Amino acid sequence: MEEKDLTKMTVANLREEAKKYTSIQGIHAMKKEELIRAIADVRGEPIEIKKKKPKKKKKAMNIADVKKQIKELRVKKEEARKTKDVKMVDRLRKKIKMLKKQTRKFAKEKAEASAPAGKKEEKASAPAGKKEEKAPAPAEKKEEKAPAPVEKKEEKA
């Protein structure tokens, strides 16, 4: 087997392959890359393992851009409704929903960033010098007692 074959194998298959070589120890604790290296070393094959590419970060967008995109998608959604393309309507609906969540997230982050940590604490507890103004308590209601049920006496004949 060549290195290309090793990279295509699953971890379970690589472990089975590594068990054939007694010089490799700690097989079950190894990750896929480590198993490939160990097997290739024992065989004397050259080793060139390519790491996976990191995921691309999404572009930083602001709320206005996202809202423009939502408006465009709503127009497309109405066109799809007119043509009775149910799948497209559903896709666009989900995309709009996701973008709306994104705008709420942006707004929340913006609010948290603009409010310093000290102001948050002041809102939680009132300053010591000032008394908190409370809303006037509603007038106490007189306890109205329900009239006692009248017991009927049973007459015996």
C-alpha positions in Angstrom: 0.0 0.0 0.0 1.1 3.5 -0.7 0.7 6.6 1.4 -2.3 7.7 -0.6 -4.0 4.4 0.3 -3.3 5.1 4.0 -4.9 8.5 3.9 -8.0 7.1 2.4 -8.4 4.4 5.1 -10.5 4.8 8.2 -8.9 5.0 11.6 -10.2 1.5 12.5 -8.6 0.1 9.3 -5.3 1.9 10.1 -5.3 0.4 13.6 -5.7 -3.1 12.1 -2.9 -2.3 9.7 -0.7 -1.0 12.5 -1.3 -4.2 14.6 0.6 -6.1 11.9 3.8 -4.3 12.9 5.0 -5.2 16.4 7.3 -2.2 16.6 4.3 0.3 16.7 3.0 0.8 20.3 0.1 2.8 21.6 -2.0 2.2 18.6 -5.3 2.9 20.2 -4.3 6.2 21.6 -3.1 7.5 18.2 -5.0 9.8 15.9 -5.3 9.2 12.2 -2.3 11.3 11.2 -0.1 9.6 13.9 -1.1 6.2 12.7 -0.3 7.1 9.1 3.1 8.4 10.1 3.9 5.3 12.3 2.9 2.9 9.5 4.9 4.8 6.9 7.9 4.9 9.1 7.9 1.2 9.7 7.5 0.6 6.0 10.2 3.1 5.1 7.9 5.1 2.9 8.3 8.9 2.6 5.8 10.9 4.7 4.0 13.9 3.5 0.7 14.5 5.3 -1.3 17.5 4.4 -3.3 19.1 7.1 -6.9 20.1 6.5 -7.5 23.6 5.5 -8.9 25.8 8.2 -12.5 26.9 7.7 -12.9 30.3 6.1 -14.2 33.0 8.4 -17.3 34.7 7.3 -17.0 38.3 6.2 -17.7 40.8 8.9 -21.0 42.4 7.9 -23.0 45.2 9.5 -26.7 45.3 10.1 -27.5 47.5 7.2 -25.9 45.1 4.7 -27.8 42.2 6.1 -31.1 44.0 6.0 -30.5 44.9 2.3 -29.9 41.3 1.6 -33.1 40.3 3.4 -35.1 42.8 1.3 -33.6 41.3 -1.9 -34.5 37.8 -0.8 -38.0 38.8 0.1 -38.5 40.1 -3.5 -37.1 36.8 -4.8 -39.4 34.9 -2.5 -42.5 36.7 -3.8 -41.4 35.9 -7.4 -40.9 32.2 -6.5 -44.4 32.3 -4.9 -45.9 33.6 -8.1 -44.2 30.8 -10.1 -45.3 28.3 -7.4 -41.8 27.1 -6.8 -42.3 25.6 -3.3 -38.8 24.4 -2.8 -37.3 27.8 -3.7 -39.8 29.6 -1.4 -38.8 27.3 1.5 -35.1 27.9 0.9 -35.5 31.6 0.8 -37.7 31.6 3.9 -35.0 29.8 5.8 -32.3 32.1 4.5 -34.3 35.1 5.5 -34.9 33.6 9.0 -31.2 33.0 9.4 -30.3 36.5 8.4 -32.9 38.0 10.8 -31.3 36.1 13.6 -28.0 37.4 12.5 -29.2 41.0 12.7 -30.5 40.4 16.2 -27.1 39.0 17.2 -25.3 42.0 15.7 -27.6 44.4 17.6 -27.1 42.5 20.8 -23.3 42.6 20.4 -23.4 46.3 19.6 -25.4 47.1 22.6 -23.1 45.1 24.9 -20.1 46.7 23.4 -21.4 50.3 23.7 -22.5 49.9 27.4 -19.5 49.8 29.7 -19.3 47.2 32.4 -19.7 49.9 35.2 -23.0 51.1 33.9 -24.5 47.6 33.9 -23.7 47.3 37.6 -25.3 50.7 38.4 -28.5 49.6 36.8 -28.5 46.5 38.8 -28.2 48.3 42.2 -29.4 51.8 42.9 -26.8 54.4 44.2 -26.5 54.5 48.0 -27.3 58.3 48.3 -30.7 58.1 46.5 -33.7 56.2 47.5 -35.5 54.2 44.9 -38.8 55.6 43.9 -41.5 53.0 44.1 -44.8 53.2 42.4 -47.5 54.0 44.8 -49.0 51.0 46.4 -52.6 50.3 45.3 -55.2 51.2 47.9 -55.7 48.3 50.3 -58.9 46.5 49.5 -61.2 45.8 52.3 -61.5 42.1 52.8 -64.9 41.3 51.8 -66.2 38.2 53.5 -68.5 36.1 51.5 -71.9 35.6 53.3 -71.9 32.5 55.3 -74.0 29.8 53.7 -77.3 29.3 55.3 -77.9 25.9 56.6 -81.2 24.4 56.0 -82.7 22.4 58.8 -84.1 19.2 57.8 -87.6 18.6 59.1 -88.6 15.1 60.1 -92.2 14.2 59.7 
